[in-house]
């Protein structure tokens, strides 16, 4: 009698291994309780924050001034458009 993997070939053997891998859950992470998972999550957050390239003080001042100027320009534009619509509505409806 022949083994089913010999008949089906190496693809069937790989599919069987993938099914076994999917059946198992989590590895080390699956065995931890809620506090262990929370601690792992916190450690991952700290590790990601260490990778961040933080802006220098000059960069931060430049970005802040650009945002403030942009907001003032948008406020002025919206105010002018609002004033124009107000005049148009008062002219049309009297």
N, C-alpha and C positions, 0 to 999 in steps of 0.2 A: 504494500500500500504506500502511496506517495504522500508527502506532506503537502498541504494546501499552498504553502508559499512556493514550493518548487513548481507546482503546476501553473500558478498565476504569475510568477515572476517577481522581480525585485520591487515593482511598483506597488503590488499588494502588500508586501512587507512594510514599505514606508507608510502606506495608508494605515496599517495596523498600529504602527508606532505612534502616528499622529493621533489616532483615536485614544490610545493609552495616555498620551500627554494631555489631551483635552479632558479626560476623565478625572485626572488628578487636579486638585484645586490649590492654587496659591503658593505652594512650597513653604518657605519660611513665613511669608506674609499671611498665609491661611491659618497658621497655628497661633498667631498672636491674638490677644483679646482686644477689646476696644481701646484700652489705654495704650497698648503696644502699637496699635495702628495710628493712634493720635500722636504718639511720640515720633514714629517714623515720618508722619506727615510734617511735623514741626521741624525735624532734622532736614527734610527735603526742602522746606521753605528757606531755612537758613543757608543751605548749600546754594540754592538758586540766587538768593540775595547777595551772596559773596561774589557771584559772577557778574553782577550788574556794574557797568561803568557809570559811576555817578558824575554829574556835571560839576565843573569847578565853580567857584564863586562868580567869576566874570561871566561864564556861560549862563549861569542862573540869572544874573542881573540882566543880561541881554535878552534872554527868553522872556523874562517877566516884563521888561519894557516893551517888547514887541507885542505881547498879548494885550497889555494895557492900551497901547496905541491902536491896535486893531479893534478892540472893544469900543473905544471912543469914536472911531470912524464909523463903525456899524451903528452905534447909537445916534450919531449925527445924521446918517443916511435915513434911518428909520424915522427919526423925528421930522426930517424934511418931507419925506413921503407922506407921513401922517398929517402934517400941516397942509400939504397939497390936497389930500383927499378931503380934509375938513373944509377947505375953501371951495372945493368942487361940489361937495354935498350941500353946503350952505347956499351956493349959487343956484344949483338945480332945484332944491326943495324950498328955497327962500327963506 
